[in-house]
Amino acid sequence: MTSLPIIDFSPFINGTEQEQKKVAAAMREASETIGFFMLKNIGISPDAVTDTFETSKKFFNLPVEEKQALAWEHAESN
């Protein structure tokens, strides 16, 4: 069984061009060989992550009719 790659993203944010390319290569490799990866040290506070998950949970707990009212009407809405 292959484990989920965990890639340190901080060199991409704060590193040299060579370090950024190394991070990008690791992300590409994981995407092509496994299909998934996890980034750490991405510069987002734990509180922001928690708030995002809480907001998502509230949205997905809404009745279908309320969620459908927010649905995109065409691809350009994206």
BAFI-3210 file (N, C-alpha, C; in Angstrom, 3 decimals, decimal comma, padded with zeros to 6 digits):
// residues 78
n [1|2|3|4|5|6|7|8|9|10|11|12|13|14|15|16|17|18|19|20|21|22|23|24|25|26|27|28|29|30|31|32|33|34|35|36|37|38|39|40|41|42|43|44|45|46|47|48|49|50|51|52|53|54|55|56|57|58|59|60|61|62|63|64|65|66|67|68|69|70|71|72|73|74|75|76|77|78]
n.u [000,839|000,567|001,600|000,110|001,557|003,218|003,815|006,038|005,160|006,274|008,865|008,096|006,651|008,450|010,948|013,843|013,963|014,781|014,118|011,352|010,733|011,420|009,463|007,176|007,720|007,563|004,863|003,728|004,714|003,504|000,840|000,693|001,485|000,152|-002,144|-003,098|-002,149|-000,837|-000,494|001,725|002,481|001,402|000,844|-001,569|-003,599|-004,361|-006,820|-008,214|-008,515|-010,129|-012,423|-013,215|-013,922|-016,048|-017,868|-018,328|-019,551|-021,938|-023,102|-023,450|-025,278|-027,602|-030,984|-031,698|-033,027|-032,285|-029,524|-029,520|-030,495|-028,286|-026,807|-024,686|-025,555|-024,473|-021,374|-019,619|-020,074|-018,338]
n.v [-001,170|002,198|005,167|008,335|011,095|013,681|016,955|019,560|022,829|025,274|025,983|026,692|029,006|030,727|030,203|029,823|030,075|027,599|025,944|026,290|025,086|022,469|021,794|022,044|020,011|017,777|017,858|017,453|014,887|013,351|013,755|012,526|009,871|008,897|010,396|011,968|014,241|015,734|018,970|020,655|023,331|025,647|028,285|029,115|029,859|027,653|028,299|029,520|027,342|025,666|027,320|027,365|024,661|024,455|026,290|025,071|022,701|023,735|024,717|022,319|021,038|022,367|022,461|020,795|022,410|025,020|024,952|024,441|026,836|028,366|027,343|027,179|028,713|028,586|027,689|029,865|031,023|029,996]
n.w [000,000|-000,827|000,750|001,573|000,073|001,813|001,396|001,952|001,752|002,312|001,209|-001,351|-000,959|000,361|-000,665|-002,868|-006,478|-007,432|-005,256|-005,275|-007,723|-007,094|-005,182|-006,799|-008,635|-006,964|-006,297|-008,807|-009,420|-007,370|-008,070|-010,584|-010,080|-007,797|-007,391|-005,397|-002,766|000,235|001,476|003,651|005,929|004,615|004,961|005,965|008,679|011,450|012,640|010,540|008,840|010,423|010,648|007,960|007,487|009,293|008,214|005,732|006,586|007,658|005,306|003,763|005,333|004,865|003,541|000,433|-001,441|-000,742|-001,203|-003,947|-004,910|-005,018|-007,034|-009,917|-012,972|-015,446|-017,108|-016,991|-014,567|-012,785]
ca.u [000,000|001,301|001,108|-000,175|002,714|003,057|004,793|006,227|004,930|006,942|009,886|007,463|006,240|009,569|012,232|014,439|013,301|015,130|013,298|009,973|010,642|011,472|008,132|006,263|008,011|007,021|003,403|003,414|005,004|002,442|-000,406|000,756|001,682|-000,796|-003,393|-003,396|-001,056|-001,212|000,481|001,873|003,129|000,890|000,682|-002,937|-003,670|-005,270|-008,150|-008,863|-008,901|-011,276|-013,572|-013,626|-014,631|-017,323|-018,750|-018,703|-020,507|-023,222|-023,671|-023,889|-026,421|-028,794|-031,883|-031,297|-033,604|-031,472|-028,251|-029,793|-030,703|-026,953|-026,123|-024,277|-026,480|-023,678|-019,970|-018,932|-020,268|-017,167]
ca.v [000,000|003,452|006,177|009,662|011,977|014,949|017,852|020,834|023,898|026,519|026,417|027,310|030,351|031,557|029,706|030,246|029,515|026,176|025,277|026,299|024,057|021,161|021,570|021,824|018,674|016,792|017,882|016,816|013,464|012,753|013,799|011,558|008,487|008,493|011,108|012,809|014,592|016,672|020,031|021,196|024,646|026,371|029,692|029,391|029,578|026,584|028,861|029,711|026,009|025,253|028,128|026,918|023,390|024,720|026,936|024,037|021,800|024,441|024,742|020,996|020,654|023,085|021,689|020,760|023,553|026,209|024,800|024,556|028,250|028,941|026,590|027,918|028,588|028,315|027,462|031,122|031,364|029,527]
ca.w [000,000|-000,918|001,694|001,034|000,178|002,517|000,783|002,650|000,783|002,713|000,261|-002,510|-000,557|000,812|-001,151|-004,131|-007,660|-007,465|-004,231|-005,766|-008,767|-006,426|-004,613|-007,926|-009,178|-006,018|-006,451|-010,098|-009,277|-006,555|-008,848|-011,680|-009,636|-006,761|-007,630|-004,240|-001,871|001,282|001,670|005,003|005,980|003,454|005,279|006,405|010,114|011,840|012,881|009,238|008,356|011,238|010,233|006,628|007,631|009,979|007,238|004,763|007,238|007,716|003,955|003,339|006,153|004,409|002,679|-000,972|-002,154|-000,466|-001,906|-005,383|-005,230|-005,214|-008,098|-011,113|-014,086|-016,644|-016,783|-016,725|-013,163|-012,077]
c.u [000,895|000,717|000,929|001,069|002,350|004,194|004,832|006,161|005,692|008,083|009,306|007,078|007,451|010,916|012,718|013,655|013,576|014,293|011,834|009,774|010,658|010,113|007,131|006,470|007,457|005,503|002,992|003,608|003,897|001,124|-000,435|000,825|000,634|-002,157|-003,779|-002,110|-001,603|-000,104|000,524|002,618|002,716|000,618|-000,726|-003,039|-004,626|-006,691|-008,907|-009,318|-010,136|-012,531|-014,112|-014,406|-015,987|-018,330|-019,223|-019,747|-021,889|-023,894|-024,230|-025,035|-027,703|-029,700|-031,440|-031,805|-032,772|-030,128|-028,442|-029,997|-029,366|-026,184|-025,780|-025,287|-025,760|-022,201|-019,216|-019,111|-019,076|-016,130]
c.v [001,248|004,459|007,517|010,539|013,274|015,857|019,167|021,958|025,182|026,918|027,064|028,757|031,255|031,203|030,335|029,634|028,013|025,385|025,223|025,223|022,650|020,807|021,259|020,441|017,580|016,716|017,186|015,302|012,761|012,710|012,721|010,115|008,001|009,152|012,054|013,162|015,550|017,702|020,426|022,513|025,514|027,837|030,085|028,985|028,415|027,082|029,064|028,380|025,516|026,002|027,679|025,614|023,584|025,357|025,925|023,094|022,443|024,451|023,374|020,449|021,395|022,156|021,819|021,991|024,816|026,131|024,978|026,010|028,952|028,291|027,504|027,681|028,288|028,237|028,741|031,584|030,961|030,608]
c.w [000,000|000,067|000,982|001,179|000,913|002,049|001,553|001,617|001,115|001,776|-001,001|-002,198|-000,323|000,193|-002,442|-005,289|-007,755|-006,446|-004,657|-006,830|-008,168|-005,817|-005,728|-008,527|-008,271|-006,123|-007,749|-010,008|-008,488|-007,322|-009,923|-011,203|-008,648|-006,961|-006,515|-003,520|-000,825|001,404|003,138|004,901|004,785|003,742|005,687|007,871|010,398|012,103|011,576|008,663|009,107|010,825|008,872|006,707|008,310|009,024|006,194|005,343|007,312|006,350|003,575|004,181|005,775|003,604|001,209|-001,726|-001,950|-001,178|-003,409|-005,801|-005,497|-006,362|-009,274|-012,219|-015,385|-016,226|-016,414|-015,278|-012,314|-012,119]
res [m|t|s|l|p|i|i|d|f|s|p|f|i|n|g|t|e|q|e|q|k|k|v|a|a|a|m|r|e|a|s|e|t|i|g|f|f|m|l|k|n|i|g|i|s|p|d|a|v|t|d|t|f|e|t|s|k|k|f|f|n|l|p|v|e|e|k|q|a|l|a|w|e|h|a|e|s|n]
***
